[in-house]
Amino acid sequence: IRRVDAGAAPRWLQTLKTGAPGSSALSRRGEWEVPVDGPALEPGALDAAAWSRIDPDGTWLGALEPCFATTFTRTIWMVRRRDGSIVEVALDLGSVTHAGRSAPICELELERKAGPVSALFDIAQQIARSVAVLPSAMSKAQRGYALAAGTIDAPTKAAAPRLASRMGVREAAHRVMSEMFGHFTANLNALLRSDDPEVVHQARVAWRRLRSAARLFRSVLPADGRPDWSAIEPLRVSLGDLRDLDVARTETLPALREDFVAGDAGRAQAWEAMEHRLAQASANQRATVRHRLQDPAVGQWLLQATRWLETPDEGPAGTDDPSLRAWAARRATRLHRRLVRERTAADDPRALHQVRLLAKRTRYSIEALRGVLPRRMVRTWYAQAIDLQRDIGSRRDLAQAIVLLERLDARADLSAFVRGVATGRAMR
């Protein structure tokens, strides 16, 4: 139920909306809007919608009650282009509230009234050249329900794409890449407000999943409009630096505190001083990441990537879409063989780091394709990739913690202690 305060008197509108499939900022929803007399639900106003087929006896409608409220001011521009396309651009500023809690609303909605979908992207990209924007698939209603559930701006984790062996590879690529891109943008949006280290972690995981899938499906992804991955490199580097600080601060170093302090007051004081500096460095780096997100170049890249993923590609004329099951098995086999080969040859930290990255790539590729891969292949190769990633990763985390301690001028014996732990574990 919505009250519109425009014109001589307020108007009440009752709206039924369907959920949007997928996780793209480009959504296609069913919507039925009818004027009503006041703030109460009116069953008769739903006659033109599909509600009667969902709830024929009105049981569900009778059980509905208010969950949240949105209050915002909307400014509308109707953009008419020379090609005949018409796009409504709406700026909404306000808040969503539930039980005394609130979250801000600051969003631009572009709705196609006439013309091709490309008109939406043209106008969005024109806006993004001068205004910092982040594409978001989350509607106001979804934000309201998340606020009520206490999960607003919580980390978004990966969801397994639904694949079927009868699919073509191009269709699978679109589903996989769209889910991964939604995973990435959801966590970038949460990063603007959340200090939870897991949000940073999930943004980094999403980026690696996305890059792994882009390599995996390179041969079938659209060539036209392909985004320049280097354009978002400053954000990627800033996220990596923040993740290194968060891992050292919340995972690697806390596990070593008791052994270092060992009841010594001076060592306890040195440890607390280090923790304070590390926390400050993390806060400063989080501010840097948020500054990066306010760079219009980031929004431009994300919109270009959205457009690329939403552009249908049938492949070159005369070519068929390869069968997914056989294609997936070949790709997974190739990645696994390469991982085994490079792990066997790796004999220095730099080579081991590359093996770790390849283990992640193998893991994410198997996760994406697991619905069409043989179960034994998934179970065995997936476990091997995770074990390699964790084993090499724990060593890397210790080495990175040492670098950070030296950068923060931690007390010499503290740095030496962590260095000794790293040396001892490397000799196992």
C-alpha positions as CSV (number, residue, x, y, z in Angstrom):
1,I,0.0,0.0,0.0
2,R,1.4,3.3,-1.0
3,R,0.4,6.9,-0.3
4,V,1.3,9.4,-2.9
5,D,1.5,13.0,-1.7
6,A,1.3,14.9,-5.0
7,G,-1.3,17.2,-6.3
8,A,-4.3,18.6,-4.4
9,A,-4.9,15.6,-2.2
10,P,-3.0,12.4,-1.3
11,R,-3.8,9.2,-3.2
12,W,-3.7,5.6,-2.1
13,L,-2.4,2.9,-4.4
14,Q,-2.4,-0.9,-3.8
15,T,0.3,-2.7,-5.8
16,L,1.1,-6.3,-6.3
17,K,4.7,-7.0,-7.6
18,T,6.3,-10.2,-8.5
19,G,9.9,-11.0,-7.6
20,A,12.6,-10.5,-10.3
21,P,14.4,-13.7,-11.4
22,G,18.1,-13.7,-11.1
23,S,20.4,-11.1,-9.4
24,S,20.8,-8.5,-12.0
25,A,20.1,-4.8,-11.6
26,L,18.2,-5.1,-14.9
27,S,14.9,-6.6,-13.6
28,R,11.7,-7.7,-15.2
29,R,8.8,-7.8,-12.8
30,G,5.1,-8.2,-13.0
31,E,3.3,-5.3,-11.5
32,W,-0.4,-4.5,-10.9
33,E,-1.3,-1.1,-9.4
34,V,-4.9,0.0,-8.5
35,P,-6.2,3.1,-6.7
36,V,-7.9,2.3,-3.4
37,D,-9.7,4.3,-0.7
38,G,-7.2,4.1,2.1
39,P,-4.4,2.2,3.9
40,A,-6.3,-1.1,4.2
41,L,-5.8,-3.9,1.7
42,E,-8.8,-4.3,-0.7
43,P,-9.2,-7.9,-2.1
44,G,-11.3,-6.7,-5.0
45,A,-8.4,-4.5,-6.2
46,L,-6.5,-7.7,-7.0
47,D,-9.1,-9.1,-9.5
48,A,-7.0,-8.0,-12.5
49,A,-3.9,-9.6,-11.1
50,A,-2.9,-13.3,-10.8
51,W,-3.6,-13.3,-7.0
52,S,-6.8,-15.3,-7.2
53,R,-4.8,-18.2,-8.7
54,I,-2.2,-18.0,-5.9
55,D,-4.7,-17.5,-3.0
56,P,-8.2,-18.4,-4.2
57,D,-9.9,-18.3,-0.8
58,G,-8.1,-15.2,0.5
59,T,-6.3,-17.0,3.4
60,W,-2.9,-15.5,2.6
61,L,-4.3,-12.1,2.0
62,G,-6.1,-12.1,5.4
63,A,-2.8,-13.1,7.2
64,L,-0.8,-10.2,5.8
65,E,0.2,-7.4,8.1
66,P,2.5,-4.4,7.9
67,C,6.2,-5.3,8.1
68,F,8.0,-2.1,7.3
69,A,7.4,1.4,5.9
70,T,9.3,3.3,3.3
71,T,9.2,7.1,3.2
72,F,10.9,8.9,0.4
73,T,10.7,11.9,-1.9
74,R,10.6,11.0,-5.6
75,T,11.8,13.3,-8.4
76,I,11.0,12.2,-11.9
77,W,12.4,13.1,-15.3
78,M,11.0,11.6,-18.5
79,V,13.8,11.2,-21.0
80,R,12.6,11.1,-24.6
81,R,15.2,10.2,-27.2
82,R,15.4,10.9,-30.9
83,D,15.0,7.2,-31.7
84,G,11.5,7.2,-30.0
85,S,12.6,5.5,-26.8
86,I,11.2,6.9,-23.5
87,V,12.8,6.2,-20.1
88,E,11.5,7.3,-16.8
89,V,14.4,8.3,-14.4
90,A,13.3,8.5,-10.8
91,L,15.5,9.7,-7.9
92,D,14.2,8.4,-4.5
93,L,15.6,9.9,-1.3
94,G,14.4,8.8,2.1
95,S,14.4,5.8,4.4
96,V,12.9,2.4,5.2
97,T,11.9,1.8,8.9
98,H,11.0,-1.2,11.0
99,A,10.4,-1.3,14.8
100,G,12.5,1.9,15.4
101,R,15.3,0.9,13.1
102,S,15.9,2.6,9.8
103,A,18.1,2.3,6.7
104,P,18.6,5.0,4.1
105,I,17.2,5.0,0.6
106,C,19.2,6.8,-2.1
107,E,18.6,5.3,-5.5
108,L,18.0,6.0,-9.1
109,E,15.4,3.8,-10.9
110,L,15.3,3.8,-14.6
111,E,12.1,2.3,-16.2
112,R,11.7,1.7,-19.9
113,K,8.4,3.1,-21.2
114,A,9.1,2.7,-24.9
115,G,12.0,1.5,-27.0
116,P,14.8,-1.1,-26.6
117,V,16.5,-2.1,-23.4
118,S,19.7,-0.6,-24.7
119,A,18.1,2.9,-24.0
120,L,18.2,2.1,-20.3
121,F,21.9,1.3,-20.4
122,D,22.7,4.3,-22.6
123,I,21.1,6.7,-20.1
124,A,22.5,4.9,-17.0
125,Q,26.0,5.0,-18.5
126,Q,25.6,8.7,-19.3
127,I,24.6,9.4,-15.7
128,A,27.5,7.3,-14.4
129,R,30.1,9.4,-16.2
130,S,29.6,12.2,-13.7
131,V,27.8,10.6,-10.7
132,A,29.1,7.7,-8.5
133,V,26.6,4.8,-8.9
134,L,26.5,1.1,-8.0
135,P,24.1,-1.2,-9.7
136,S,21.9,-3.1,-7.2
137,A,19.4,-5.9,-7.6
138,M,17.8,-5.2,-4.2
139,S,14.4,-3.5,-4.3
140,K,13.0,-1.3,-1.5
141,A,10.8,-4.2,-0.4
142,Q,13.8,-6.5,-0.1
143,R,15.7,-3.8,1.9
144,G,12.6,-3.6,4.2
145,Y,12.4,-7.3,4.8
146,A,16.2,-7.5,5.4
147,L,15.9,-4.6,7.9
148,A,13.1,-6.5,9.7
149,A,15.2,-9.7,9.7
150,G,18.3,-8.0,10.9
151,T,20.2,-8.9,7.8
152,I,20.5,-5.6,6.0
153,D,24.0,-5.0,4.7
154,A,25.0,-8.5,5.8
155,P,27.5,-10.4,3.7
156,T,26.0,-12.1,0.6
157,K,27.4,-15.6,0.0
158,A,27.6,-17.4,-3.3
159,A,24.6,-19.4,-4.5
160,A,25.1,-22.4,-6.8
161,P,23.8,-21.6,-10.3
162,R,21.1,-24.0,-11.5
163,L,22.5,-25.9,-14.4
164,A,21.1,-28.8,-16.4
165,S,23.1,-31.1,-18.7
166,R,20.7,-30.4,-21.6
167,M,21.7,-26.7,-21.5
168,G,24.0,-25.2,-24.0
169,V,27.3,-23.7,-22.8
170,R,26.3,-20.2,-23.7
171,E,23.1,-20.4,-21.6
172,A,25.2,-21.9,-18.7
173,A,27.8,-19.1,-19.0
174,H,25.1,-16.4,-18.7
175,R,23.6,-18.1,-15.6
176,V,26.9,-18.6,-13.9
177,M,28.3,-15.2,-14.7
178,S,25.1,-13.4,-13.7
179,E,25.0,-15.1,-10.3
180,M,28.7,-14.3,-9.7
181,F,28.3,-10.7,-10.8
182,G,25.3,-10.3,-8.5
183,H,27.4,-11.8,-5.7
184,F,30.0,-9.1,-6.3
185,T,27.7,-6.1,-6.6
186,A,25.7,-7.1,-3.5
187,N,28.8,-7.1,-1.3
188,L,30.1,-3.8,-2.8
189,N,26.8,-2.2,-1.9
190,A,27.0,-3.6,1.6
191,L,30.6,-2.3,1.9
192,L,29.4,1.2,1.8
193,R,27.9,0.9,5.3
194,S,29.1,-2.4,6.9
195,D,32.4,-2.8,8.8
196,D,32.0,-6.6,8.9
197,P,35.2,-8.2,7.6
198,E,33.1,-11.0,6.0
199,V,31.6,-8.5,3.6
200,V,35.1,-7.7,2.3
201,H,35.9,-11.4,2.1
202,Q,32.8,-12.1,0.1
203,A,33.5,-9.2,-2.3
204,R,37.0,-10.7,-2.9
205,V,35.6,-14.2,-3.3
206,A,33.0,-12.9,-5.7
207,W,35.6,-11.1,-7.8
208,R,37.8,-14.2,-8.0
209,R,34.7,-16.4,-8.9
210,L,33.8,-13.9,-11.6
211,R,37.3,-13.8,-13.1
212,S,37.6,-17.6,-13.0
213,A,34.3,-17.9,-14.8
214,A,35.3,-15.3,-17.4
215,R,38.4,-17.4,-18.2
216,L,36.4,-20.7,-18.1
217,F,33.7,-19.5,-20.5
218,R,35.9,-17.1,-22.6
219,S,35.3,-18.9,-25.9
220,V,31.5,-18.5,-25.7
221,L,31.1,-15.1,-24.0
222,P,30.1,-12.1,-26.2
223,A,33.1,-10.4,-27.7
224,D,31.2,-7.1,-28.3
225,G,31.1,-4.8,-25.3
226,R,33.5,-7.0,-23.2
227,P,34.5,-4.8,-20.2
228,D,38.1,-3.9,-19.6
229,W,39.0,-5.7,-16.4
230,S,42.0,-3.4,-15.8
231,A,39.6,-0.5,-15.3
232,I,38.6,-1.8,-11.9
233,E,42.1,-2.8,-10.8
234,P,42.5,0.1,-8.2
235,L,39.4,-1.2,-6.4
236,R,40.6,-4.8,-6.5
237,V,44.0,-3.8,-5.1
238,S,42.3,-1.8,-2.3
239,L,40.1,-4.7,-1.4
240,G,43.1,-7.0,-1.3
241,D,45.0,-4.7,1.1
242,L,41.9,-4.4,3.4
243,R,41.5,-8.2,3.4
244,D,45.1,-8.7,4.4
245,L,44.7,-6.4,7.3
246,D,41.4,-8.0,8.4
247,V,42.9,-11.5,8.2
248,A,45.9,-10.5,10.3
249,R,43.7,-8.6,12.8
250,T,40.9,-11.2,13.2
251,E,42.4,-14.6,12.3
252,T,46.2,-15.0,12.1
253,L,47.5,-12.9,15.0
254,P,44.9,-13.5,17.7
255,A,45.7,-17.2,17.6
256,L,49.3,-16.4,18.6
257,R,48.7,-13.9,21.4
258,E,48.8,-16.3,24.4
259,D,52.0,-17.9,23.3
260,F,53.7,-14.6,22.8
261,V,52.5,-12.9,26.0
262,A,53.0,-15.9,28.3
263,G,52.0,-13.8,31.3
264,D,54.6,-11.1,30.7
265,A,53.1,-7.6,31.3
266,G,55.5,-5.9,28.9
267,R,54.7,-8.3,26.1
268,A,51.0,-7.8,26.8
269,Q,51.4,-4.1,26.4
270,A,53.4,-4.5,23.2
271,W,50.6,-6.8,21.8
272,E,47.9,-4.3,22.7
273,A,49.8,-1.5,21.0
274,M,50.1,-3.6,17.9
275,E,46.4,-4.4,17.9
276,H,45.6,-0.7,18.2
277,R,47.8,0.2,15.2
278,L,46.4,-2.7,13.2
279,A,42.8,-1.7,13.9
280,Q,43.6,1.9,12.9
281,A,45.3,0.7,9.7
282,S,42.2,-1.4,8.9
283,A,39.8,1.5,9.5
284,N,41.9,3.7,7.3
285,Q,42.0,1.1,4.5
286,R,38.2,0.6,4.8
287,A,37.8,4.3,4.2
288,T,40.1,4.0,1.2
289,V,37.9,1.3,-0.3
290,R,34.8,3.4,0.2
291,H,36.5,6.3,-1.5
292,R,37.2,4.0,-4.4
293,L,33.6,3.0,-4.6
294,Q,32.7,6.7,-4.9
295,D,34.8,6.9,-8.1
296,P,32.5,7.2,-11.1
297,A,34.9,4.9,-13.0
298,V,33.8,2.0,-10.8
299,G,30.1,2.5,-11.5
300,Q,30.8,2.9,-15.2
301,W,32.6,-0.4,-15.3
302,L,29.9,-2.2,-13.3
303,L,27.2,-0.9,-15.7
304,Q,29.3,-1.9,-18.7
305,A,29.7,-5.4,-17.2
306,T,25.9,-5.6,-16.6
307,R,25.2,-4.6,-20.1
308,W,27.7,-7.1,-21.4
309,L,26.1,-9.9,-19.4
310,E,22.6,-9.0,-20.4
311,T,23.4,-8.8,-24.1
312,P,22.3,-12.1,-25.8
313,D,24.9,-13.8,-27.9
314,E,24.1,-16.6,-30.3
315,G,27.7,-17.1,-31.4
316,P,29.0,-16.8,-35.0
317,A,26.5,-17.7,-37.7
318,G,26.4,-21.4,-38.4
319,T,27.8,-22.5,-35.1
320,D,25.9,-24.6,-32.5
321,D,26.0,-24.1,-28.8
322,P,28.2,-26.9,-27.4
323,S,26.7,-29.5,-25.1
324,L,27.4,-28.5,-21.5
325,R,28.1,-31.9,-19.8
326,A,30.9,-33.0,-22.1
327,W,32.3,-29.5,-22.3
328,A,32.3,-29.1,-18.5
329,A,34.1,-32.4,-18.0
330,R,36.9,-31.5,-20.4
331,R,37.4,-28.0,-18.8
332,A,37.5,-29.4,-15.3
333,T,39.9,-32.2,-16.3
334,R,42.2,-29.7,-18.0
335,L,42.3,-27.4,-14.9
336,H,42.9,-30.3,-12.5
337,R,45.8,-31.7,-14.5
338,R,47.4,-28.2,-14.7
339,L,47.0,-27.8,-10.9
340,V,48.7,-31.2,-10.2
341,R,51.5,-30.4,-12.6
342,E,52.2,-26.9,-11.2
343,R,52.0,-28.1,-7.6
344,T,54.6,-30.7,-8.3
345,A,57.0,-28.2,-9.8
346,A,56.5,-25.4,-7.3
347,D,59.5,-25.0,-5.1
348,D,59.5,-21.3,-4.0
349,P,57.0,-18.9,-2.4
350,R,56.2,-17.1,-5.6
351,A,55.4,-20.4,-7.4
352,L,53.4,-21.6,-4.5
353,H,51.3,-18.4,-4.6
354,Q,50.5,-19.0,-8.2
355,V,49.5,-22.6,-7.3
356,R,47.2,-21.2,-4.7
357,L,45.6,-18.9,-7.2
358,L,45.2,-21.8,-9.6
359,A,43.7,-23.9,-6.8
360,K,41.1,-21.2,-6.2
361,R,40.3,-21.0,-9.9
362,T,39.9,-24.8,-10.1
363,R,37.7,-24.7,-7.0
364,Y,35.4,-22.0,-8.3
365,S,35.1,-23.6,-11.7
366,I,34.1,-26.9,-10.2
367,E,31.6,-25.1,-7.9
368,A,30.1,-23.4,-10.9
369,L,29.8,-26.6,-13.0
370,R,29.2,-29.2,-10.2
371,G,25.5,-29.7,-11.3
372,V,26.7,-31.3,-14.5
373,L,30.0,-32.9,-13.5
374,P,30.4,-36.5,-12.4
375,R,30.0,-36.7,-8.6
376,R,33.3,-38.5,-8.0
377,M,35.1,-35.9,-10.0
378,V,33.5,-33.1,-8.0
379,R,34.1,-34.8,-4.6
380,T,37.8,-35.7,-5.2
381,W,39.1,-32.7,-7.2
382,Y,37.1,-30.2,-5.2
383,A,38.6,-31.4,-1.9
384,Q,42.1,-31.4,-3.4
385,A,41.7,-27.8,-4.6
386,I,40.4,-26.7,-1.2
387,D,43.2,-28.5,0.7
388,L,45.9,-26.9,-1.4
389,Q,44.3,-23.4,-1.1
390,R,44.1,-23.7,2.7
391,D,47.6,-25.2,3.1
392,I,49.4,-22.6,1.0
393,G,47.0,-19.8,2.2
394,S,47.9,-20.3,5.9
395,R,51.6,-19.9,5.1
396,R,50.9,-16.8,3.0
397,D,48.7,-15.3,5.7
398,L,51.6,-15.6,8.2
399,A,54.1,-14.1,5.8
400,Q,51.7,-11.2,5.1
401,A,51.2,-10.6,8.9
402,I,55.0,-10.3,9.2
403,V,55.0,-7.7,6.5
404,L,52.2,-5.7,8.2
405,L,53.9,-5.9,11.6
406,E,57.1,-4.4,10.2
407,R,55.1,-1.7,8.4
408,L,53.4,-0.8,11.6
409,D,56.7,-0.7,13.6
410,A,55.6,-3.4,15.9
411,R,58.1,-4.3,18.7
412,A,61.1,-6.2,17.4
413,D,60.6,-9.3,19.6
414,L,56.9,-9.5,18.5
415,S,57.8,-9.5,14.8
416,A,60.6,-12.0,15.5
417,F,58.2,-14.3,17.3
418,V,55.7,-14.4,14.4
419,R,58.6,-14.9,12.0
420,G,59.8,-17.9,14.0
421,V,56.3,-19.4,14.0
422,A,56.2,-19.0,10.2
423,T,59.6,-20.7,9.8
424,G,58.6,-23.5,12.1
425,R,55.4,-24.3,10.2
426,A,57.3,-24.1,6.8
427,M,59.6,-26.8,8.0
428,R,56.8,-29.3,8.8
